Amino acid sequence: MDICVVALGKIGLPLAVQFASMGHRVIGADVNEALVDVINRGEEPFPGEAHLGEKLAEAVSKGLLTATTDTTDAVSRSEAVVLVVPLFVDAEGIPDFGWMDNATRSIAAGLRPGTLVSYETTLPVGTTRNRWAPMLEEGSGLTAGEDFHLVFSPERVLTGRVFADLRKYPKLVGGINEASAEAGTRFYNAVLEFDDRDDLPQPNGVWDLGSAEAAELAKLAETTYRDVNIGLANQFARYADTIDVDVIKVIDACNSQPFSHIHRPGIAVGGHCIPIYPRLYLWNDPDATVVRSAREANAAMPDYSVDLLAAAYGDLAGASVLVLGAAYRGEVKETAFSGVFPLVAELKARGAVPFVSDPMYTPEELEALGLPAHRGEPATAAVIQADHASYRALTPADLPDVKVLVDGRRVTDAAAWEGHRRVVIGG
């Protein structure tokens, strides 16, 4: 097939490479000209994605993958179009469709009869049918579900392990009608391969969920579940702190039988997915009190961590506090909705002087993010915000001036900190 992938970011580019690895001809479209040039040279544009470098170089060298800034032209030469353009959500949970609208209009201008269009960006329920179908029809003069096929098929991968996740998890598809769903199913069966799994209710592969709305809800539901579960774990942890109980021992005990799957508490829930998609769900279902309460509970955890620090340290006014980790999770160079931002803001509000360090960022990169970079200043308190592997070996000798460590991710060795003030959430 000839396939167009629109938006060559940390999900879109591995997808394009995956399709090319199956022998298809792929044109990647992106508005970033510098990114397009790097990809056309066969060079990996961002670090950290397993196997991307070698797979990209091979696909480009074989002539199976090229990149362009002309989305409309790329679509006009394609039988299938996969869109992974970011959708942003503001502080109130209102989605900003600006980038996706622009991409959709560009797609519509090049759309030909018989083409499959698949949206993989996570969306509020109803968006594929009620927003994208009319926009594509208006710009192309074609009828969705008759002249071209339209499906929603959510990405279900994590950056850093996209290729493994594509094989591991079923590919969910929902069409605006039966013909679209059949076209989407055929397409994904032709571009993906799946691991055998005996733990699923049906064979691993492409699963037709019956409608675009069902597929949209499935993506929101699986991520919202995680946010609600983490919110519950954080509530347990905060209560455990009041009764001098180690909540991790409690959670492990609960999860020793098959009906309990309590997640881990922590200092923050960040990233492109968990903090955002529950808000998209709430946009559809504003009366979902459980979802709203969990989101509020998780958003409050950075402030609570500062409460723990103040309780152990005392007055934070003038205290130099080293925040370890700007990334939203360990080993990922990404700060989307990272807990570092509210954590630094709360420390400043208490009169502390925070500094941030992260092994994946230079001081200049941190400052470009609006964070006060650590440049060797002595600190009398420290807070671990990201679970980078290098923090597991931290000892008091590494932080000789620190009187209190708040380990917001429980990555440090408790035995190594014996005799020193080490505070954990739910400890």
C-alpha positions as CSV (number, residue, x, y, z in Angstrom):
1,M,0.0,0.0,0.0
2,D,0.8,3.7,-0.2
3,I,0.3,5.1,3.3
4,C,0.4,8.7,4.6
5,V,1.2,9.3,8.3
6,V,0.3,12.8,9.4
7,A,2.5,14.2,12.3
8,L,5.9,12.6,12.8
9,G,6.3,12.9,16.6
10,K,7.2,10.3,19.2
11,I,4.2,8.2,18.2
12,G,3.7,9.1,14.5
13,L,7.3,8.4,13.4
14,P,7.5,4.9,14.9
15,L,4.2,4.1,13.4
16,A,5.4,5.2,9.9
17,V,8.5,3.1,10.4
18,Q,6.4,0.1,11.5
19,F,4.3,0.4,8.4
20,A,7.4,0.6,6.2
21,S,8.9,-2.4,7.9
22,M,6.0,-4.4,6.6
23,G,6.9,-3.5,3.0
24,H,4.5,-0.6,2.5
25,R,5.4,2.7,0.9
26,V,5.0,5.4,3.5
27,I,5.0,9.2,3.2
28,G,5.3,11.0,6.5
29,A,3.8,14.5,6.6
30,D,4.8,17.1,9.2
31,V,4.7,20.9,9.4
32,N,8.2,21.0,10.9
33,E,10.6,21.3,7.9
34,A,13.7,20.7,10.0
35,L,12.2,17.4,11.3
36,V,11.3,16.4,7.8
37,D,14.9,17.0,6.6
38,V,16.3,14.9,9.5
39,I,14.0,12.0,8.7
40,N,14.8,12.1,5.0
41,R,18.5,11.7,5.9
42,G,17.5,8.5,7.8
43,E,18.6,10.1,11.1
44,E,16.8,9.6,14.4
45,P,15.3,13.0,15.4
46,F,14.8,12.2,19.1
47,P,16.5,9.9,21.6
48,G,15.0,7.1,23.7
49,E,12.8,5.1,21.4
50,A,14.0,1.5,21.3
51,H,15.1,0.3,17.8
52,L,13.8,3.5,16.1
53,G,17.3,4.5,14.8
54,E,18.1,1.3,13.0
55,K,14.6,0.7,11.7
56,L,14.3,4.3,10.4
57,A,17.7,4.1,8.6
58,E,16.7,0.9,7.0
59,A,13.3,2.1,5.8
60,V,14.7,5.3,4.3
61,S,17.6,3.4,2.7
62,K,15.1,1.0,1.0
63,G,13.1,3.9,-0.3
64,L,10.0,2.8,1.7
65,L,9.8,6.0,3.9
66,T,10.0,9.6,2.9
67,A,8.9,12.8,4.6
68,T,7.3,16.0,3.4
69,T,5.7,19.2,4.6
70,D,3.0,19.0,2.0
71,T,0.2,17.0,3.6
72,T,-2.3,17.4,0.9
73,D,0.1,16.1,-1.8
74,A,1.0,13.1,0.4
75,V,-2.6,12.3,1.0
76,S,-3.4,12.5,-2.8
77,R,-0.9,9.7,-3.4
78,S,-2.0,7.4,-0.6
79,E,-4.6,4.7,-0.1
80,A,-4.6,5.1,3.7
81,V,-4.1,8.1,5.9
82,V,-3.2,7.8,9.6
83,L,-3.3,10.9,11.7
84,V,-1.5,11.3,15.0
85,V,-1.6,15.1,15.4
86,P,-1.6,16.3,19.1
87,L,-4.8,17.4,20.8
88,F,-4.2,19.9,23.6
89,V,-6.4,20.5,26.7
90,D,-6.4,23.7,28.7
91,A,-6.4,24.1,32.4
92,E,-10.2,23.9,32.5
93,G,-10.2,20.6,30.5
94,I,-11.4,22.2,27.2
95,P,-9.9,20.6,24.2
96,D,-8.1,22.8,21.6
97,F,-8.7,21.2,18.2
98,G,-6.6,23.8,16.3
99,W,-3.8,21.7,15.1
100,M,-6.1,18.8,14.3
101,D,-8.5,21.0,12.4
102,N,-5.7,22.3,10.2
103,A,-4.4,18.8,9.5
104,T,-7.9,17.6,8.7
105,R,-8.5,20.4,6.2
106,S,-5.1,19.5,4.6
107,I,-6.1,15.9,4.4
108,A,-9.5,16.7,2.9
109,A,-7.9,18.8,0.1
110,G,-6.0,15.7,-1.1
111,L,-8.6,13.0,-0.3
112,R,-9.4,10.6,-3.1
113,P,-12.3,8.1,-3.4
114,G,-11.7,4.8,-1.7
115,T,-9.1,6.2,0.8
116,L,-9.1,5.1,4.4
117,V,-8.7,7.8,7.0
118,S,-7.8,6.7,10.5
119,Y,-7.6,9.0,13.5
120,E,-5.3,7.7,16.3
121,T,-5.1,10.8,18.5
122,T,-7.2,10.3,21.6
123,L,-10.5,12.2,21.3
124,P,-13.7,13.0,23.2
125,V,-16.5,10.6,22.3
126,G,-18.3,11.6,19.1
127,T,-15.5,13.7,17.6
128,T,-14.7,11.3,14.7
129,R,-18.3,11.2,13.5
130,N,-19.5,14.7,14.4
131,R,-16.4,16.8,13.8
132,W,-14.0,15.1,11.4
133,A,-16.5,13.5,9.0
134,P,-18.2,16.8,8.1
135,M,-14.9,18.6,7.8
136,L,-13.5,15.9,5.5
137,E,-16.7,15.9,3.5
138,E,-16.7,19.7,3.1
139,G,-13.1,19.9,2.0
140,S,-13.1,16.9,-0.4
141,G,-16.7,16.9,-1.8
142,L,-16.8,13.2,-0.9
143,T,-19.2,11.4,1.4
144,A,-17.8,9.7,4.5
145,G,-18.6,6.0,4.7
146,E,-19.5,5.9,1.0
147,D,-16.8,7.6,-1.0
148,F,-14.1,7.2,1.6
149,H,-13.7,5.2,4.8
150,L,-13.3,6.8,8.3
151,V,-12.3,5.1,11.5
152,F,-11.0,5.9,15.0
153,S,-8.2,3.6,16.2
154,P,-6.5,4.8,19.3
155,E,-2.8,4.6,19.9
156,R,-2.1,2.4,22.9
157,V,1.7,2.7,23.3
158,L,4.2,4.3,25.5
159,T,7.1,6.3,24.2
160,G,10.3,4.3,24.6
161,R,8.7,1.0,23.8
162,V,6.3,1.7,20.8
163,F,7.3,-1.2,18.7
164,A,6.9,-3.7,21.5
165,D,3.6,-2.3,22.5
166,L,2.3,-2.4,18.9
167,R,2.8,-6.2,19.0
168,K,1.6,-6.7,22.6
169,Y,-1.8,-4.9,22.7
170,P,-4.9,-5.5,20.5
171,K,-5.4,-2.8,17.9
172,L,-8.9,-1.3,18.6
173,V,-10.9,0.0,15.6
174,G,-14.2,1.6,15.3
175,G,-15.8,2.8,12.1
176,I,-18.5,5.3,11.3
177,N,-20.2,2.4,9.5
178,E,-19.6,-1.2,8.8
179,A,-17.7,-0.7,5.5
180,S,-15.3,1.7,7.2
181,A,-14.7,-0.7,10.0
182,E,-14.0,-3.5,7.6
183,A,-11.5,-1.3,5.7
184,G,-9.8,-0.3,8.9
185,T,-9.5,-3.9,10.1
186,R,-8.0,-4.9,6.7
187,F,-5.5,-2.1,6.9
188,Y,-4.2,-2.7,10.4
189,N,-4.0,-6.4,9.8
190,A,-1.7,-5.6,6.9
191,V,0.6,-3.2,8.8
192,L,0.9,-4.8,12.2
193,E,2.0,-8.1,13.7
194,F,0.8,-9.4,17.1
195,D,2.2,-11.4,19.9
196,D,0.3,-14.5,21.0
197,R,-1.5,-14.0,24.3
198,D,-3.6,-16.5,26.2
199,D,-4.8,-14.0,28.7
200,L,-7.2,-12.2,26.4
201,P,-10.9,-13.0,25.9
202,Q,-10.3,-13.3,22.1
203,P,-7.1,-13.7,20.0
204,N,-4.7,-10.8,20.0
205,G,-5.0,-8.7,16.8
206,V,-7.3,-6.1,15.4
207,W,-10.5,-5.8,17.4
208,D,-13.6,-4.1,15.8
209,L,-15.5,-2.4,18.6
210,G,-18.6,-1.8,16.5
211,S,-18.5,2.0,16.2
212,A,-16.1,5.0,16.3
213,E,-17.8,6.0,19.6
214,A,-17.0,2.7,21.3
215,A,-13.3,3.0,20.2
216,E,-13.1,6.6,21.4
217,L,-14.7,5.6,24.8
218,A,-12.3,2.6,25.2
219,K,-9.3,4.8,25.0
220,L,-10.7,7.3,27.4
221,A,-11.9,4.6,29.8
222,E,-8.6,2.7,30.0
223,T,-6.6,5.8,30.8
224,T,-9.2,7.3,33.2
225,Y,-9.2,4.0,35.1
226,R,-5.5,4.4,35.7
227,D,-6.1,8.0,37.0
228,V,-8.9,6.9,39.3
229,N,-6.9,3.9,40.6
230,I,-3.9,6.1,41.3
231,G,-6.1,8.7,43.0
232,L,-7.5,6.0,45.3
233,A,-3.9,4.8,46.0
234,N,-3.0,8.4,46.9
235,Q,-5.9,8.7,49.2
236,F,-4.9,5.5,51.0
237,A,-1.3,6.8,51.2
238,R,-2.4,10.1,52.8
239,Y,-4.5,8.3,55.4
240,A,-1.7,5.8,56.1
241,D,0.5,8.8,56.9
242,T,-1.8,9.7,59.7
243,I,-1.8,6.3,61.3
244,D,1.9,5.4,60.9
245,V,1.3,2.6,58.4
246,D,3.3,1.7,55.3
247,V,0.8,1.8,52.6
248,I,2.9,-0.2,50.1
249,K,2.8,-3.2,52.5
250,V,-0.9,-2.8,52.6
251,I,-1.3,-2.5,48.8
252,D,0.9,-5.5,48.2
253,A,-1.2,-7.5,50.7
254,C,-4.4,-6.4,48.9
255,N,-3.0,-7.3,45.5
256,S,-2.0,-10.8,46.6
257,Q,-5.5,-11.9,45.6
258,P,-6.9,-11.6,42.1
259,F,-9.7,-9.1,42.7
260,S,-7.5,-6.2,43.8
261,H,-5.3,-4.2,41.5
262,I,-4.4,-1.1,43.5
263,H,-1.8,1.1,41.8
264,R,1.1,2.9,43.5
265,P,0.9,6.3,45.1
266,G,3.3,9.0,44.2
267,I,4.2,12.7,44.1
268,A,2.6,13.4,40.7
269,V,0.8,12.0,37.7
270,G,2.2,13.5,34.5
271,G,2.6,12.8,30.8
272,H,0.5,13.2,27.7
273,C,-2.1,10.7,28.7
274,I,-3.2,10.2,32.3
275,P,-3.6,13.9,33.3
276,I,-5.4,14.8,30.1
277,Y,-7.7,12.0,29.0
278,P,-9.9,12.0,32.2
279,R,-10.5,15.7,31.4
280,L,-11.6,14.7,27.9
281,Y,-13.9,12.2,29.5
282,L,-15.3,14.8,31.8
283,W,-15.9,17.0,28.8
284,N,-18.3,14.4,27.6
285,D,-19.6,13.4,31.0
286,P,-19.3,16.3,33.4
287,D,-21.4,14.5,36.1
288,A,-18.7,11.8,36.6
289,T,-18.0,12.7,40.2
290,V,-15.6,9.8,40.7
291,V,-13.4,10.8,37.8
292,R,-13.4,14.5,38.8
293,S,-12.5,13.6,42.4
294,A,-9.6,11.4,41.4
295,R,-8.2,14.0,39.0
296,E,-8.3,16.6,41.9
297,A,-6.7,14.2,44.3
298,N,-3.8,13.5,41.9
299,A,-3.3,17.1,41.1
300,A,-3.0,17.9,44.8
301,M,-0.1,15.5,45.4
302,P,2.8,17.9,44.7
303,D,1.5,20.3,47.3
304,Y,1.0,17.4,49.7
305,S,4.6,16.4,49.2
306,V,5.7,19.9,50.2
307,D,3.5,19.5,53.3
308,L,5.5,16.4,54.1
309,L,8.7,18.2,53.6
310,A,7.7,21.1,55.8
311,A,6.5,18.8,58.6
312,A,9.9,17.1,58.7
313,Y,12.1,20.1,58.0
314,G,10.3,23.0,59.6
315,D,9.8,26.4,58.2
316,L,10.8,26.4,54.5
317,A,11.3,30.1,54.3
318,G,14.8,30.6,52.8
319,A,15.5,26.9,52.6
320,S,17.4,25.7,49.5
321,V,15.5,22.7,48.1
322,L,16.9,20.5,45.4
323,V,14.2,18.9,43.2
324,L,15.5,15.8,41.6
325,G,13.9,15.1,38.3
326,A,12.1,17.4,35.8
327,A,10.7,14.6,33.6
328,Y,7.2,13.3,34.2
329,R,8.5,9.7,34.5
330,G,11.9,8.0,34.7
331,E,14.1,7.6,31.7
332,V,11.9,9.7,29.5
333,K,13.1,13.2,28.3
334,E,9.6,14.8,28.4
335,T,8.0,17.2,30.9
336,A,4.4,17.2,29.7
337,F,2.3,17.9,32.7
338,S,5.2,17.0,34.9
339,G,4.8,17.3,38.7
340,V,8.0,19.4,38.7
341,F,6.0,22.6,37.7
342,P,3.4,22.6,40.6
343,L,6.1,21.3,43.0
344,V,8.5,24.2,42.2
345,A,5.6,26.7,42.4
346,E,4.5,25.4,45.8
347,L,8.0,25.5,47.2
348,K,8.3,29.1,46.1
349,A,4.9,29.9,47.6
350,R,6.3,28.6,50.9
351,G,9.3,30.9,50.7
352,A,11.8,28.1,49.7
353,V,14.5,28.6,47.1
354,P,14.1,25.6,44.7
355,F,16.6,24.3,42.2
356,V,16.0,21.5,39.7
357,S,18.3,18.9,38.3
358,D,17.7,16.0,35.9
359,P,20.3,13.7,34.4
360,M,18.5,13.9,31.0
361,Y,18.5,17.7,30.8
362,T,21.2,20.4,30.8
363,P,20.8,23.4,33.0
364,E,20.2,25.5,29.9
365,E,17.4,23.2,28.8
366,L,15.8,23.3,32.3
367,E,15.9,27.1,32.3
368,A,14.3,27.2,28.8
369,L,11.4,25.3,30.5
370,G,11.1,28.0,33.1
371,L,12.7,26.0,35.8
372,P,15.5,27.2,38.2
373,A,18.4,24.9,37.2
374,H,20.7,23.6,39.8
375,R,24.3,24.6,39.2
376,G,26.0,23.2,42.3
377,E,24.3,25.4,44.9
378,P,24.2,23.7,48.3
379,A,20.8,22.4,49.4
380,T,19.5,21.6,52.8
381,A,16.5,19.6,51.6
382,A,15.7,17.5,48.5
383,V,12.6,16.1,46.8
384,I,12.7,13.2,44.3
385,Q,10.1,14.0,41.7
386,A,11.0,11.5,38.8
387,D,11.9,7.9,39.2
388,H,15.1,8.0,37.1
389,A,17.2,4.8,37.6
390,S,20.2,6.8,38.7
391,Y,18.4,8.0,41.8
392,R,18.1,4.5,43.2
393,A,21.7,4.6,44.3
394,L,21.4,8.0,46.1
395,T,22.9,8.0,49.6
396,P,23.3,10.7,52.2
397,A,26.9,11.0,51.0
398,D,25.7,12.2,47.6
399,L,23.6,15.0,49.3
400,P,25.8,15.9,52.3
401,D,24.1,19.1,53.3
402,V,20.5,17.7,53.0
403,K,18.7,17.4,56.3
404,V,15.5,15.9,54.9
405,L,14.9,13.9,51.7
406,V,11.3,13.5,50.5
407,D,11.4,10.5,48.1
408,G,8.2,11.0,46.2
409,R,8.7,7.9,44.1
410,R,10.2,5.5,46.7
411,V,13.2,4.8,44.5
412,T,15.9,5.2,47.2
413,D,17.1,2.4,49.5
414,A,15.6,2.9,53.0
415,A,18.6,1.0,54.5
416,A,21.1,3.4,52.9
417,W,19.3,6.3,54.6
418,E,19.0,4.8,58.0
419,G,19.8,7.5,60.6
420,H,18.8,10.3,58.2
421,R,15.4,11.9,57.6
422,R,13.9,10.2,54.6
423,V,10.2,10.7,54.1
424,V,8.0,8.7,51.7
425,I,4.4,9.1,50.7
426,G,2.3,6.7,52.6
427,G,5.1,5.6,54.8
